[in-house]
Amino acid sequence: MAVDKKLSKAGLGYTIGNVLVRGIGFLTIPIFARLMSASDYGIYNTYTAYESILFILLGLALHTSFKNAYIKFRPDFDQYVSLCVLEAVVNLMLFLSASAFLYGVLGIERPNYVYLLFFHGFGSAVISYYNAYLGLSYRSREYVKLSLLIAVGNVALSALFMVTVFDGQRGFARILGAAFPTIVASFYLVYQFWRRKRPAIRKEFVKFSLRYSLPLIPHGVSQVLLSTFDRIMITFMVGEAQTGIYGFAYHIYSIIAVFFSSMDQVWSPWFYEKMSHSDYKAIRSAGAKYMRGTAYLLAGILLVSPEIVTILGSKEYYDSIFLIVPITIGGYFSFLYGFPAIIEYYFEKTHFIAIATFLSACLNIALNYVCIQAFGYQAAAYTTLATYVIYFLAHYWISVRLMGKNLYSVKELLITVSIVLAVGALTQMTLSRILLRWILAVLDAAALLWFLNREFGVQSIIKRKLKLH
């Protein structure tokens, strides 16, 4: 019981930290939308896409091995972590030595962008080690502190650089503001790790770390390619301004992404517990409610998304209104992928995840290449949506093969998908009919409240809370 309480408290802490950090980023969208041109925004979005890939390559996904290493090498675990940090440092040195060659590969003309990119990716990798390390001892408070410091530093430095020394290079100012806090924090963490325990190059450490983590690199890179490579392709094939408009629509989607990622902190441990007791009925019932509730939430946000774009962005980003619907629905299918994927993780069939993700990323790149040329950069939103649908269906098929049956309700899945697709199509067709969409959004909110009250007794919970105060 004490362990469960500790886990719940830690899970809540990580969820609050995630919401706070993502919330800071969301609240600053209108500030940076007015400080930066669409071209500046495009430069920054292309940079962040590259950084997401470099984070995996420089860190070798070694943080994923920490849970198993903690059990396997518990007396020497700190030494194992220090060795992982050393491996990341060696990787950084290799990338820096090859920087002249990588200029051309990445298509980045400015050397300072490339150096920042390498150090930023390294910093993100070290911080991922630190967060995984904290998670093993349930130290969510330290995670929240570090995450908030980096998030606040990111925003403050970016705005400061934009209005002072880099006023004429606001894309670079945003990049520097984002990279600097992460890099400084990572250097401090390297010092702390090595002060605690010097790294030792032990054969069993090296063999285990690489054997466990290397197979996950293709999966991680493929996931990043699937979610970000469309922006890189738009930059190369169309231009930075169009990437900025496209990327702005993705930032709007972050409203829903915060909720999805936070809810997963609760769903995942609960799912594992129920699976360990073969309580499939409970999973099926809860899964249906989870899907239906998120469908109502997403429908409401879709209906008012054009006004969200108008409020948060300047006129330069107005064209994001035409992209927000397919991008958001694609994000919903990315969320749905988590339902079958968690079954694959539970049965430790992660190679299936890697194969399906890699093939989906290749499909997305091919579709983007053809469709962006034929129909313009807006086509990337629809090709990514199509890819996420296939991505979800592939993993659902794999999960059914692993289980030997449908763990989730197919009927409920079809209902929720139909709700989201229908509302998305309706929103796209009524972009100029503001009153109609807002009336429907109010009705959707009422439906969501009714659903929450019926399934979870929200009204009685609120009444009890009010009586206590």
N, C-alpha and C positions, 0 to 999 in steps of 0.2 A: 504493500500500500504506500509506504514511504517513497519507494522508487517511482510509482505511478504519479504521485504528487509532484515529485521532483521533475519528472518528464513533462508533466502538464505545465508546470511553472516555466520551465525552460522553453517549451513550445510556444507559450503565450509571449514570452520575452522576445523570441526571435520574430514572431509575427508582428508585434508592436514595432520592433526595430525596422522590419521590412517596410511596413506601412509609413513610418515616419520618414525614412530615407527616400522612398519612392514619392511620398507626398511632397517633400521639398522640391524634388525634380519637377513634379507636375505643377506646383504653384508658381514656379519660375518660368514656365513656358511663355506666358504673355510678356514677361520682361525681356527675355532673349529674342522673342519674335519681333519685338520692336527695336531692339538694339542691333539685330543682325539682318542683313539682306538674305534673300533666298539663296543666293550664291554662297554667302558665308555659311549658312545653315547646311548647304550641300557639302561644303568642305568638311565641316564638323561631322556630319553623318557618315561620310565616306571614311573618315579617320576612325570613328568608333567601330565601324564594321571591321576594318583591318585589325584594330586593337583586340577585338573579341577573338579573332583567329590566333593572333600572336600570344594571347594569354594562355591558350591551350597548348600551343607548340612550345613555348618557353617553360611552362610549368609541367608539361608532360602528363597532365591530369593526375599528378601524384597525390593530391589531396584525397582522391577517391580511395586510396589504399589505407588511409589512416585507421579506419575502424578495425580492419582485419589485422593491421600491424600492431595496434594497441593490445590485441589479444595475443598475438604471436610473439611479440618482443616486449612485453610489458615492462620488465625491469630496465630495459635499454631503449624505451620508446622515444625519450627526448633526443637520444643520440640518432635514432632513425630519422626523426623529423629534421634534425640539423643536416643530416646527409641529403635529404630531399631538397633543402634550401641550397646546399652546395651544388647539387645537380642543376638547379635553376640558374645559379650564378654562372656555371660553366656554359650552359646554353646561351645565356646572355652574351658572354664573351665571344662565342662562336658566331652569333648573329651579327654582333658589332663588327667582327673581322670581315664578314661577308657583306657589309653594308653597301659597298660600291656596286656589287653585282645586283643587290636587291633593289636599288633605286629603279632600275629598268623593269624588273619583274613586277614591282608594285605600282609602277607608273607614277611615282611621286617625285617631282622635280626638286623640291626643296630639301636639302640634307637635314635641316633641323627638325622637319616633320618626321623623318625616318628614325633619327636618334630618339626623339620623344616617344615614338611608337614602340621601339624596343624596350626602353626603360619603363614605359607605362604598362606594357604587357607583362614584363617581369614583376612590376609592383603589384599588379592584379593577381598574379600567380602566388606571390608570397602572402598576400592578404587572404587568399583562399586557403592556404596552408594554416594560417593563424585561426581563421574561422572554424575550420575542421578540427583543429586542435582544441579550441574552446568548447566545441560541441560535445567532445568526449567527456568533459567534466561539467557539462550543463552550465557554463558560465555565460549566460545570455546577456547579462548586464555589461560585461566587457565588450561583447559584440556590438551592442547598441551604442556604447560610447564611441568606439572607433568608427563605426558606420556614420554616425551623426557628425563627428569631427570632419571626416572626409567629405561628406555631402555638403556641409556648410562651407568648408574651405573651397570646394569646387565652385559653388555659386558665387561666393564673395570675391574670390580671385578672378574669376572669369569676368564679372561685371567691372571690377577695378581695372583690369588690363584693357578692357574695351574702351573705357572712357579716359584712359591715360596714355601709356606708352605705346599701345598697339591699336590706337583709335582707327588707323587706316587699314588694319589687318584683323578685323574682328573674328574671322573664322579661326585664325591662328590663336587669337586671344582666348577664345572659348576652349580650344584644344589645350593650350598651356594651363589654363585655370583648372581644367579637369585632370590633367596629368600630374601636376605638381604635388597636390596633397597625397595622391596615391604613391608617388615615387618616394616622397619624404617618409611617409608612414612605413613603407616597405623596408627602407634602409634601417629605420629604427627597429623594426621587427627582426631583421636579420641579425642585428647586434644583440637583441634580447635572446633569440634562439641560441646563438653561439655562445653567449655568456652563460646560459643555463647548462649547455652541454656542447662540447666541441664535436664537430662531425667526425665520424670514423668510417673509413672506407672498408667496410666489412662485406665479404662476398655474399653472405646470406641477405644482407640489407639491399645491396644493389640488385641481386637476382630477383628478390621478391618484388621490389618496387617497380622494376621494369616489366616483369612478367605480368603483374596485376594491372598496371596502368596503361601500358602501351596499346593494348587492344581497344581501350576506350577512347584513344585519341581520334581515330577515324569517325567515331560516333559524335564526339564533341565538335570536331571541325565541321562535319556534315550538318549538324544542328545549327551551327552559326551560319554556314553557307545558306541553309534553307531560310533562315530568318533575316539575313542581312545582305546577301550577295546581290539581291535585286538593286539595292542602292549603289553598290559598286558598279554594276553594269550600266545603270542609268547615267552615272557620272562619265563613264568612258564612251557610251554610245550617244548620249544626248547632251548633257551638260550639268554643271554643279547647281545651277539655279533650280532645275527640275528635280534634282536629288533633294534639294532643300524643301521643296513643296511636298514631295513624296514622304520625306522623313518627318515632316511636321505632322502629317496624318498618323504616322506611327506613334508619335509622342502623345497624341490624343487618345490612342488606344491604350496607353499606359494606365489610364483610369481604371479600366477593367482588369488589366494585367496585375495591378496591385492586389485586387480582391482575389483573383484566381490563385496567385502565388501564396497569398496568406492563408487561404482556405486549405491549401494542400498541406500546410503544417499540421492541420487537424486531421485531415482525411487519411494521410499515409500511415501514421502509427495506428489509427483506429482500424484501417483495412488489414494491416499485418496481424493485429490481435485477433480479429474475427476469422481470418484465413487460418491462423494457427489452431483454431477450434472448429474449423470446417463449418462455420456459421454462414453458409452461403445465402440463406434466406434474409438475414439481417443486411448483408452487403447488397443484395438485390433491391431490397426496400429502400435503404439509405441512398444507394446510387441513383435510384429513380427520383427521389426527392431532391437530391443534389443537382441533377441534370435539369429538372423542371424549374427549380428556384433560380439557377443561373440563366436559364433561357428567358425568364420573365425580366430579370435584371438587365440582360443584354438588349432585349427588345426595347426597353424604356430608354436606354442610352442611345441606341440607334436612331430612335425617333427624334431625339433632340440634338443629335450629333452636329447637324449643320450650324445650329446656333452656338454650340460649344466652340467650333472652329472660328466662327465670327467673333466671339467674345475674346478668345485667347490669342488669336492671330491678327496681324494687320492685313490690309487689302492684298498685299503681295502673296499671301498664302491662301487666298480665297479658293483657288482651284483644288485645295485639299478636300473641300466639301464633296467633290465627285469621287474621291478615293477612300474616304473614311469607312463607307459601308463594306466594300469588298475586303479591305484590310481588317476590319473588326470581325467580320464573319470568318475570315481565315484564321484569326486569332482564336475564335471560339472552337474551331476544329482542332487547333493546336492544343487547346485546353482539354477537349474530349479525348485526344490521344492518350492523355494520362490515365484514363480508365483501363484500357487494355494493357498499356505499358507497365503499369504497376504489377500486373499478373506476371509479366515476363521477368521483372526484377525479382519478384517473390520466388519464382522457380529457378532463378539464377541463369536464365537463358539470355544473357545480355548480348550474345553474338547476333541473335535475331534482331535486336534493337539496332545494332550497328549496321547490319546489312540493309534493313528497311530504310533507315535514315539516310544512308549513303545513296541508295538508288533514288530516293525522293529528292535529294539535293541535286543529283545529276539531271533528273527530269525537270526540276525547276529552272536550272541554268539553261537547259536546251529550249524550254518553252519561252523563257525570257528573251533569249537571243533572237528567236524567230519572231515573237509577237511584238517586242519593242520596235524592231525594224519595220514591221508591217503596220502597226497601229499606234505607235508612240509610247512614251514612257508610262502612261496611265495603264497600259495593258499589263504591266508588272503586278499590279494589285490583283488582277483577275487570275493571272497564271499562278501566283502564289496561293491564292484561295483554292484553285483547282488542285494544286500540289498537296496542300494540307488535307483536302478531302481524301485524296488517294493515300496519303500518309496515315491518316486515321483508319481507313478501311483495311489497309495492309496489316496494321498492328492488331486490329480487331480480329481479323482472320487468324493471325498467329495465336492470339490469346484463346480463341475458341478451340484451336487444335491442341493447345497445351492443357486446357481444362477438360476437353472432351465434351463441352457443352457451352451454352451462352450463360455466363455468370450474371450479366446485366439484362434488364428487360428490353428486348428489341422494340416492343410497342412503345415504351416510354422514350426510347432513343429517337425513334422516328417522329414522335410527337414534338419533342423538344427541337430537333433539327428543323422540322417543318415550321415551327413558330418563328425561329430565328431567320430562316430563309424568306418566309413570307413577309415578315416585318422589314427585313433588309430591302427586298424588292419594292415594297410599298414606300419606304423612305426614299429610295432612289427615284421613284416616279413622282413623288410629291415634294421635291426639294423647295419649290416655291410656295407650297400650301402650308404655311407655318401654323395657322390656326388648327387645321385638320390634324396635323402631326402632334401638336401639343394636347389636343383633346384625347387622342389615342394614347399618348404618353401618360396622361392622368389616369385613364382607364386601366392601362397596364400596371401603374403603380398600385391602384386599388386591388387589382388581381393578385399582385405580389404580396401585399399586406394580408389579403384574405388567405392566401396559400400558407404564408408563414404562421398565421394565427391558427389555421386548421391543423397543420402538421406539427408545430412546435409550441403552440399555446403562447405566442408572443404577448398577446393582450394581458393574459393573467400574470405573466412574468413582470411586465411593466407595472401593473397595479401593485404587485407585491413589493417591488422596488420603491414605489412612491410611498407606500405605507411605512416602509422601514425608515424613510426620511421625514 
